[in-house]
Amino acid sequence: MAGTKVSLKLVVDKRKQRLLFAQADKEFVDFLFSIFNLPVGTVTRLLKEEDMVGCLPSLYKSIENMSDACFRPERNKDFLLKPRVVIPGLKVVPPLLPNVDELFKCRKKSNSICNNSGCSAYRTHEIECKQESYICSHCIDFMDSTSKEAGYVKGMVSYMVMDDLEVKPMSTNSGITLLREFNVKAAGDIVEKVVDLGMCEGLKLLKASLQSKTVLTDVFLPTDGDL
């Protein structure tokens, strides 16, 4: 999965040198929506070397540098610095962010996470993959997955993603309406640019989403005027 790439089609007004919208499939939208599952500690860890603004990198560093003796015995630094991401099922989103540990729901605990007697069903340590399902090492039961289709949104549908990451279902009428709103005069002014996303682009999108209202332009479009 390390080589996973997600494609995104950018629709650009070449004459005015601006992004109109992006056409995306389920995989990209699932990735965007998964940002809301990320704990603050995970976001800070991923971006602290990326010139993240604000004081969170300093706070993160202070926890890293603090002696283990200052922490309660039932807790440790990783509880704060490397929190697990709680997700509802297997392979929820494309792995476009590095080193994000996933925590799955267990059927035996109904709507809660299986952490009885300190056991948590972590993908990388305490569960094993059998027949495309994860098994909890404590409950010896399958992790709950409510749908055969992983992720958050339905497949077989294209989505329109705006520069500020507003997402809506794509349709012919919505595309035409948007072109009118942007006052696009001629079809020849429109160019399409397909970009591929890996972990590098995933980190850039995460960072830009916290700092900018023109995320797709900032990450994917050149600044030299050559579209």
ChimeraX commands (.cxc) that place a marker at each C-alpha (Angstrom):
marker #1 position 0.00,0.00,0.00 radius 0.5
marker #1 position 3.02,2.31,0.33 radius 0.5
marker #1 position 2.92,3.03,-3.39 radius 0.5
marker #1 position -0.78,3.90,-3.45 radius 0.5
marker #1 position -1.62,6.83,-5.70 radius 0.5
marker #1 position -4.90,8.72,-5.92 radius 0.5
marker #1 position -5.71,10.75,-9.03 radius 0.5
marker #1 position -7.41,14.12,-9.17 radius 0.5
marker #1 position -8.54,16.03,-12.27 radius 0.5
marker #1 position -8.10,19.81,-12.00 radius 0.5
marker #1 position -10.30,22.02,-14.18 radius 0.5
marker #1 position -8.51,25.30,-14.83 radius 0.5
marker #1 position -9.39,28.58,-16.54 radius 0.5
marker #1 position -6.17,29.05,-18.51 radius 0.5
marker #1 position -6.94,32.58,-19.63 radius 0.5
marker #1 position -7.41,33.84,-16.06 radius 0.5
marker #1 position -4.84,31.45,-14.56 radius 0.5
marker #1 position -7.18,30.12,-11.87 radius 0.5
marker #1 position -8.55,26.82,-10.64 radius 0.5
marker #1 position -12.28,26.39,-11.14 radius 0.5
marker #1 position -12.79,23.04,-9.42 radius 0.5
marker #1 position -11.44,19.50,-9.25 radius 0.5
marker #1 position -13.19,16.32,-10.31 radius 0.5
marker #1 position -12.52,13.57,-7.78 radius 0.5
marker #1 position -13.44,9.96,-7.20 radius 0.5
marker #1 position -14.37,8.32,-3.92 radius 0.5
marker #1 position -10.75,7.74,-2.85 radius 0.5
marker #1 position -9.83,11.43,-2.72 radius 0.5
marker #1 position -13.04,12.44,-0.95 radius 0.5
marker #1 position -12.56,9.64,1.60 radius 0.5
marker #1 position -9.08,11.02,2.28 radius 0.5
marker #1 position -10.37,14.56,2.77 radius 0.5
marker #1 position -13.14,13.44,5.10 radius 0.5
marker #1 position -10.72,11.31,7.11 radius 0.5
marker #1 position -8.91,14.47,8.23 radius 0.5
marker #1 position -11.68,14.95,10.78 radius 0.5
marker #1 position -10.72,11.64,12.40 radius 0.5
marker #1 position -7.16,12.76,13.07 radius 0.5
marker #1 position -6.34,13.63,16.71 radius 0.5
marker #1 position -4.53,16.92,17.28 radius 0.5
marker #1 position -1.46,14.99,18.43 radius 0.5
marker #1 position -1.32,13.10,15.14 radius 0.5
marker #1 position -1.70,16.27,13.05 radius 0.5
marker #1 position 1.07,17.99,15.02 radius 0.5
marker #1 position 3.39,14.98,14.69 radius 0.5
marker #1 position 2.85,14.84,10.93 radius 0.5
marker #1 position 3.35,18.56,10.37 radius 0.5
marker #1 position 5.84,19.63,13.02 radius 0.5
marker #1 position 8.68,19.39,10.51 radius 0.5
marker #1 position 6.64,21.19,7.85 radius 0.5
marker #1 position 6.78,24.72,9.33 radius 0.5
marker #1 position 3.47,24.29,11.08 radius 0.5
marker #1 position 2.17,27.61,12.39 radius 0.5
marker #1 position 1.14,28.25,15.97 radius 0.5
marker #1 position 2.39,26.89,19.28 radius 0.5
marker #1 position 1.43,23.21,18.96 radius 0.5
marker #1 position 4.90,22.15,17.68 radius 0.5
marker #1 position 6.48,23.70,20.79 radius 0.5
marker #1 position 3.97,21.96,23.04 radius 0.5
marker #1 position 4.62,18.67,21.23 radius 0.5
marker #1 position 8.38,19.09,21.67 radius 0.5
marker #1 position 7.98,19.80,25.39 radius 0.5
marker #1 position 6.20,16.46,25.83 radius 0.5
marker #1 position 8.93,14.70,23.83 radius 0.5
marker #1 position 11.64,16.22,26.04 radius 0.5
marker #1 position 9.90,15.69,29.37 radius 0.5
marker #1 position 11.18,12.89,31.57 radius 0.5
marker #1 position 9.11,9.71,31.76 radius 0.5
marker #1 position 9.18,10.11,35.53 radius 0.5
marker #1 position 6.79,13.05,35.22 radius 0.5
marker #1 position 4.04,10.90,33.72 radius 0.5
marker #1 position 1.60,8.69,35.58 radius 0.5
marker #1 position 2.60,5.01,35.41 radius 0.5
marker #1 position -0.51,3.98,33.46 radius 0.5
marker #1 position 0.22,6.58,30.79 radius 0.5
marker #1 position 3.23,7.31,28.63 radius 0.5
marker #1 position 4.31,9.84,26.03 radius 0.5
marker #1 position 2.95,7.87,23.10 radius 0.5
marker #1 position -0.56,8.18,24.51 radius 0.5
marker #1 position -0.31,11.90,23.71 radius 0.5
marker #1 position 2.25,12.00,20.91 radius 0.5
marker #1 position 1.03,9.03,18.88 radius 0.5
marker #1 position -2.71,8.64,19.51 radius 0.5
marker #1 position -4.54,5.96,17.55 radius 0.5
marker #1 position -7.06,6.97,14.93 radius 0.5
marker #1 position -10.46,5.40,15.58 radius 0.5
marker #1 position -12.07,4.21,12.35 radius 0.5
marker #1 position -15.17,2.11,11.62 radius 0.5
marker #1 position -13.74,-0.63,9.46 radius 0.5
marker #1 position -11.02,-2.14,7.28 radius 0.5
marker #1 position -9.03,-0.10,4.75 radius 0.5
marker #1 position -11.17,2.99,5.22 radius 0.5
marker #1 position -9.08,5.50,3.27 radius 0.5
marker #1 position -6.08,5.47,0.96 radius 0.5
marker #1 position -2.86,5.64,3.02 radius 0.5
marker #1 position -1.81,9.15,2.01 radius 0.5
marker #1 position -0.53,10.10,5.45 radius 0.5
marker #1 position 2.49,8.30,6.92 radius 0.5
marker #1 position 2.56,6.41,10.22 radius 0.5
marker #1 position -1.08,6.84,11.20 radius 0.5
marker #1 position -2.00,3.93,13.50 radius 0.5
marker #1 position -5.58,2.77,13.09 radius 0.5
marker #1 position -7.88,1.49,15.83 radius 0.5
marker #1 position -10.85,-0.64,14.81 radius 0.5
marker #1 position -14.21,-1.17,16.47 radius 0.5
marker #1 position -14.90,-4.64,17.84 radius 0.5
marker #1 position -18.27,-6.37,17.46 radius 0.5
marker #1 position -18.30,-7.71,21.02 radius 0.5
marker #1 position -18.09,-4.21,22.46 radius 0.5
marker #1 position -21.02,-2.97,20.31 radius 0.5
marker #1 position -20.41,0.76,19.84 radius 0.5
marker #1 position -17.20,1.00,21.85 radius 0.5
marker #1 position -13.56,0.20,21.25 radius 0.5
marker #1 position -12.24,-3.11,22.56 radius 0.5
marker #1 position -9.68,-2.13,25.20 radius 0.5
marker #1 position -10.63,-4.55,27.97 radius 0.5
marker #1 position -7.73,-5.27,30.35 radius 0.5
marker #1 position -5.52,-2.92,28.36 radius 0.5
marker #1 position -6.11,-4.72,25.07 radius 0.5
marker #1 position -6.64,-2.51,22.05 radius 0.5
marker #1 position -7.15,-3.88,18.57 radius 0.5
marker #1 position -4.33,-2.07,16.86 radius 0.5
marker #1 position -3.77,-3.00,13.25 radius 0.5
marker #1 position 0.02,-3.03,13.46 radius 0.5
marker #1 position 0.42,-4.99,16.69 radius 0.5
marker #1 position -2.46,-6.92,18.15 radius 0.5
marker #1 position -4.65,-8.07,15.29 radius 0.5
marker #1 position -4.14,-10.30,12.32 radius 0.5
marker #1 position -5.60,-10.21,8.86 radius 0.5
marker #1 position -7.64,-13.22,7.75 radius 0.5
marker #1 position -10.00,-13.27,4.79 radius 0.5
marker #1 position -9.83,-9.46,4.46 radius 0.5
marker #1 position -11.04,-8.95,8.04 radius 0.5
marker #1 position -9.23,-8.00,11.22 radius 0.5
marker #1 position -9.44,-10.15,14.35 radius 0.5
marker #1 position -9.19,-8.73,17.85 radius 0.5
marker #1 position -6.49,-10.48,19.87 radius 0.5
marker #1 position -8.47,-10.06,23.10 radius 0.5
marker #1 position -12.02,-10.90,22.00 radius 0.5
marker #1 position -10.99,-13.28,19.19 radius 0.5
marker #1 position -13.74,-11.74,17.12 radius 0.5
marker #1 position -13.90,-9.86,13.85 radius 0.5
marker #1 position -13.59,-6.11,13.79 radius 0.5
marker #1 position -16.87,-4.48,12.91 radius 0.5
marker #1 position -17.27,-3.34,9.33 radius 0.5
marker #1 position -20.79,-2.19,8.50 radius 0.5
marker #1 position -20.38,-2.17,4.74 radius 0.5
marker #1 position -18.61,-4.15,2.07 radius 0.5
marker #1 position -17.55,-0.83,0.57 radius 0.5
marker #1 position -14.93,0.81,2.75 radius 0.5
marker #1 position -14.62,4.51,3.38 radius 0.5
marker #1 position -17.16,7.26,3.88 radius 0.5
marker #1 position -18.79,8.12,0.56 radius 0.5
marker #1 position -20.26,5.94,-2.16 radius 0.5
marker #1 position -18.26,4.85,-5.16 radius 0.5
marker #1 position -19.43,5.01,-8.79 radius 0.5
marker #1 position -20.03,8.73,-8.23 radius 0.5
marker #1 position -17.81,11.63,-9.21 radius 0.5
marker #1 position -17.40,14.53,-6.81 radius 0.5
marker #1 position -16.70,18.21,-7.35 radius 0.5
marker #1 position -14.08,19.63,-4.97 radius 0.5
marker #1 position -13.67,23.39,-4.76 radius 0.5
marker #1 position -10.42,25.22,-4.04 radius 0.5
marker #1 position -11.46,25.64,-0.39 radius 0.5
marker #1 position -12.21,21.86,-0.22 radius 0.5
marker #1 position -15.99,22.21,-0.33 radius 0.5
marker #1 position -17.25,18.87,-1.70 radius 0.5
marker #1 position -20.46,18.14,-3.60 radius 0.5
marker #1 position -21.67,15.42,-5.99 radius 0.5
marker #1 position -20.62,16.07,-9.58 radius 0.5
marker #1 position -23.23,16.49,-12.30 radius 0.5
marker #1 position -23.35,18.03,-15.75 radius 0.5
marker #1 position -25.65,20.79,-14.54 radius 0.5
marker #1 position -23.46,21.63,-11.55 radius 0.5
marker #1 position -20.40,21.90,-13.79 radius 0.5
marker #1 position -22.16,24.17,-16.29 radius 0.5
marker #1 position -23.60,26.33,-13.51 radius 0.5
marker #1 position -20.18,26.74,-11.97 radius 0.5
marker #1 position -18.61,27.77,-15.28 radius 0.5
marker #1 position -21.29,30.45,-15.60 radius 0.5
marker #1 position -20.62,31.66,-12.07 radius 0.5
marker #1 position -16.92,31.95,-12.89 radius 0.5
marker #1 position -17.83,33.84,-16.08 radius 0.5
marker #1 position -15.99,31.45,-18.36 radius 0.5
marker #1 position -16.60,32.74,-21.90 radius 0.5
marker #1 position -15.13,30.07,-24.18 radius 0.5
marker #1 position -14.64,26.33,-23.96 radius 0.5
marker #1 position -11.09,26.82,-25.22 radius 0.5
marker #1 position -10.25,28.64,-21.99 radius 0.5
marker #1 position -10.74,25.41,-20.02 radius 0.5
marker #1 position -7.89,22.97,-19.58 radius 0.5
marker #1 position -7.78,19.79,-17.51 radius 0.5
marker #1 position -4.76,18.69,-15.55 radius 0.5
marker #1 position -4.57,15.25,-13.91 radius 0.5
marker #1 position -2.39,15.04,-10.80 radius 0.5
marker #1 position -1.42,12.00,-8.73 radius 0.5
marker #1 position -1.29,12.06,-4.95 radius 0.5
marker #1 position 1.06,10.12,-2.73 radius 0.5
marker #1 position 2.10,10.68,0.87 radius 0.5
marker #1 position 4.03,13.83,-0.01 radius 0.5
marker #1 position 0.94,15.43,-1.51 radius 0.5
marker #1 position -1.21,14.11,1.33 radius 0.5
marker #1 position 0.94,15.96,3.87 radius 0.5
marker #1 position 0.87,19.13,1.78 radius 0.5
marker #1 position -2.93,18.97,1.57 radius 0.5
marker #1 position -3.22,18.47,5.32 radius 0.5
marker #1 position -0.95,21.44,6.00 radius 0.5
marker #1 position -2.66,23.70,3.45 radius 0.5
marker #1 position -6.12,22.82,4.77 radius 0.5
marker #1 position -5.14,24.36,8.12 radius 0.5
marker #1 position -3.65,27.51,6.64 radius 0.5
marker #1 position -5.34,28.42,3.36 radius 0.5
marker #1 position -8.66,28.83,1.56 radius 0.5
marker #1 position -7.07,28.01,-1.81 radius 0.5
marker #1 position -5.75,24.57,-0.95 radius 0.5
marker #1 position -5.76,22.91,-4.36 radius 0.5
marker #1 position -4.16,25.92,-6.02 radius 0.5
marker #1 position -1.45,26.09,-3.35 radius 0.5
marker #1 position -0.59,22.40,-3.61 radius 0.5
marker #1 position -1.01,21.55,-7.26 radius 0.5
marker #1 position -0.81,24.61,-9.50 radius 0.5
marker #1 position 2.47,26.25,-10.49 radius 0.5
marker #1 position 3.18,29.90,-9.68 radius 0.5
marker #1 position 5.05,30.66,-12.89 radius 0.5
marker #1 position 1.87,31.17,-14.92 radius 0.5
marker #1 position 2.43,28.11,-17.10 radius 0.5
marker #1 position -0.69,25.95,-16.80 radius 0.5
marker link #1:1,2 radius 0.2
marker link #1:2,3 radius 0.2
marker link #1:3,4 radius 0.2
marker link #1:4,5 radius 0.2
marker link #1:5,6 radius 0.2
marker link #1:6,7 radius 0.2
marker link #1:7,8 radius 0.2
marker link #1:8,9 radius 0.2
marker link #1:9,10 radius 0.2
marker link #1:10,11 radius 0.2
marker link #1:11,12 radius 0.2
marker link #1:12,13 radius 0.2
marker link #1:13,14 radius 0.2
marker link #1:14,15 radius 0.2
marker link #1:15,16 radius 0.2
marker link #1:16,17 radius 0.2
marker link #1:17,18 radius 0.2
marker link #1:18,19 radius 0.2
marker link #1:19,20 radius 0.2
marker link #1:20,21 radius 0.2
marker link #1:21,22 radius 0.2
marker link #1:22,23 radius 0.2
marker link #1:23,24 radius 0.2
marker link #1:24,25 radius 0.2
marker link #1:25,26 radius 0.2
marker link #1:26,27 radius 0.2
marker link #1:27,28 radius 0.2
marker link #1:28,29 radius 0.2
marker link #1:29,30 radius 0.2
marker link #1:30,31 radius 0.2
marker link #1:31,32 radius 0.2
marker link #1:32,33 radius 0.2
marker link #1:33,34 radius 0.2
marker link #1:34,35 radius 0.2
marker link #1:35,36 radius 0.2
marker link #1:36,37 radius 0.2
marker link #1:37,38 radius 0.2
marker link #1:38,39 radius 0.2
marker link #1:39,40 radius 0.2
marker link #1:40,41 radius 0.2
marker link #1:41,42 radius 0.2
marker link #1:42,43 radius 0.2
marker link #1:43,44 radius 0.2
marker link #1:44,45 radius 0.2
marker link #1:45,46 radius 0.2
marker link #1:46,47 radius 0.2
marker link #1:47,48 radius 0.2
marker link #1:48,49 radius 0.2
marker link #1:49,50 radius 0.2
marker link #1:50,51 radius 0.2
marker link #1:51,52 radius 0.2
marker link #1:52,53 radius 0.2
marker link #1:53,54 radius 0.2
marker link #1:54,55 radius 0.2
marker link #1:55,56 radius 0.2
marker link #1:56,57 radius 0.2
marker link #1:57,58 radius 0.2
marker link #1:58,59 radius 0.2
marker link #1:59,60 radius 0.2
marker link #1:60,61 radius 0.2
marker link #1:61,62 radius 0.2
marker link #1:62,63 radius 0.2
marker link #1:63,64 radius 0.2
marker link #1:64,65 radius 0.2
marker link #1:65,66 radius 0.2
marker link #1:66,67 radius 0.2
marker link #1:67,68 radius 0.2
marker link #1:68,69 radius 0.2
marker link #1:69,70 radius 0.2
marker link #1:70,71 radius 0.2
marker link #1:71,72 radius 0.2
marker link #1:72,73 radius 0.2
marker link #1:73,74 radius 0.2
marker link #1:74,75 radius 0.2
marker link #1:75,76 radius 0.2
marker link #1:76,77 radius 0.2
marker link #1:77,78 radius 0.2
marker link #1:78,79 radius 0.2
marker link #1:79,80 radius 0.2
marker link #1:80,81 radius 0.2
marker link #1:81,82 radius 0.2
marker link #1:82,83 radius 0.2
marker link #1:83,84 radius 0.2
marker link #1:84,85 radius 0.2
marker link #1:85,86 radius 0.2
marker link #1:86,87 radius 0.2
marker link #1:87,88 radius 0.2
marker link #1:88,89 radius 0.2
marker link #1:89,90 radius 0.2
marker link #1:90,91 radius 0.2
marker link #1:91,92 radius 0.2
marker link #1:92,93 radius 0.2
marker link #1:93,94 radius 0.2
marker link #1:94,95 radius 0.2
marker link #1:95,96 radius 0.2
marker link #1:96,97 radius 0.2
marker link #1:97,98 radius 0.2
marker link #1:98,99 radius 0.2
marker link #1:99,100 radius 0.2
marker link #1:100,101 radius 0.2
marker link #1:101,102 radius 0.2
marker link #1:102,103 radius 0.2
marker link #1:103,104 radius 0.2
marker link #1:104,105 radius 0.2
marker link #1:105,106 radius 0.2
marker link #1:106,107 radius 0.2
marker link #1:107,108 radius 0.2
marker link #1:108,109 radius 0.2
marker link #1:109,110 radius 0.2
marker link #1:110,111 radius 0.2
marker link #1:111,112 radius 0.2
marker link #1:112,113 radius 0.2
marker link #1:113,114 radius 0.2
marker link #1:114,115 radius 0.2
marker link #1:115,116 radius 0.2
marker link #1:116,117 radius 0.2
marker link #1:117,118 radius 0.2
marker link #1:118,119 radius 0.2
marker link #1:119,120 radius 0.2
marker link #1:120,121 radius 0.2
marker link #1:121,122 radius 0.2
marker link #1:122,123 radius 0.2
marker link #1:123,124 radius 0.2
marker link #1:124,125 radius 0.2
marker link #1:125,126 radius 0.2
marker link #1:126,127 radius 0.2
marker link #1:127,128 radius 0.2
marker link #1:128,129 radius 0.2
marker link #1:129,130 radius 0.2
marker link #1:130,131 radius 0.2
marker link #1:131,132 radius 0.2
marker link #1:132,133 radius 0.2
marker link #1:133,134 radius 0.2
marker link #1:134,135 radius 0.2
marker link #1:135,136 radius 0.2
marker link #1:136,137 radius 0.2
marker link #1:137,138 radius 0.2
marker link #1:138,139 radius 0.2
marker link #1:139,140 radius 0.2
marker link #1:140,141 radius 0.2
marker link #1:141,142 radius 0.2
marker link #1:142,143 radius 0.2
marker link #1:143,144 radius 0.2
marker link #1:144,145 radius 0.2
marker link #1:145,146 radius 0.2
marker link #1:146,147 radius 0.2
marker link #1:147,148 radius 0.2
marker link #1:148,149 radius 0.2
marker link #1:149,150 radius 0.2
marker link #1:150,151 radius 0.2
marker link #1:151,152 radius 0.2
marker link #1:152,153 radius 0.2
marker link #1:153,154 radius 0.2
marker link #1:154,155 radius 0.2
marker link #1:155,156 radius 0.2
marker link #1:156,157 radius 0.2
marker link #1:157,158 radius 0.2
marker link #1:158,159 radius 0.2
marker link #1:159,160 radius 0.2
marker link #1:160,161 radius 0.2
marker link #1:161,162 radius 0.2
marker link #1:162,163 radius 0.2
marker link #1:163,164 radius 0.2
marker link #1:164,165 radius 0.2
marker link #1:165,166 radius 0.2
marker link #1:166,167 radius 0.2
marker link #1:167,168 radius 0.2
marker link #1:168,169 radius 0.2
marker link #1:169,170 radius 0.2
marker link #1:170,171 radius 0.2
marker link #1:171,172 radius 0.2
marker link #1:172,173 radius 0.2
marker link #1:173,174 radius 0.2
marker link #1:174,175 radius 0.2
marker link #1:175,176 radius 0.2
marker link #1:176,177 radius 0.2
marker link #1:177,178 radius 0.2
marker link #1:178,179 radius 0.2
marker link #1:179,180 radius 0.2
marker link #1:180,181 radius 0.2
marker link #1:181,182 radius 0.2
marker link #1:182,183 radius 0.2
marker link #1:183,184 radius 0.2
marker link #1:184,185 radius 0.2
marker link #1:185,186 radius 0.2
marker link #1:186,187 radius 0.2
marker link #1:187,188 radius 0.2
marker link #1:188,189 radius 0.2
marker link #1:189,190 radius 0.2
marker link #1:190,191 radius 0.2
marker link #1:191,192 radius 0.2
marker link #1:192,193 radius 0.2
marker link #1:193,194 radius 0.2
marker link #1:194,195 radius 0.2
marker link #1:195,196 radius 0.2
marker link #1:196,197 radius 0.2
marker link #1:197,198 radius 0.2
marker link #1:198,199 radius 0.2
marker link #1:199,200 radius 0.2
marker link #1:200,201 radius 0.2
marker link #1:201,202 radius 0.2
marker link #1:202,203 radius 0.2
marker link #1:203,204 radius 0.2
marker link #1:204,205 radius 0.2
marker link #1:205,206 radius 0.2
marker link #1:206,207 radius 0.2
marker link #1:207,208 radius 0.2
marker link #1:208,209 radius 0.2
marker link #1:209,210 radius 0.2
marker link #1:210,211 radius 0.2
marker link #1:211,212 radius 0.2
marker link #1:212,213 radius 0.2
marker link #1:213,214 radius 0.2
marker link #1:214,215 radius 0.2
marker link #1:215,216 radius 0.2
marker link #1:216,217 radius 0.2
marker link #1:217,218 radius 0.2
marker link #1:218,219 radius 0.2
marker link #1:219,220 radius 0.2
marker link #1:220,221 radius 0.2
marker link #1:221,222 radius 0.2
marker link #1:222,223 radius 0.2
marker link #1:223,224 radius 0.2
marker link #1:224,225 radius 0.2
marker link #1:225,226 radius 0.2
marker link #1:226,227 radius 0.2
view
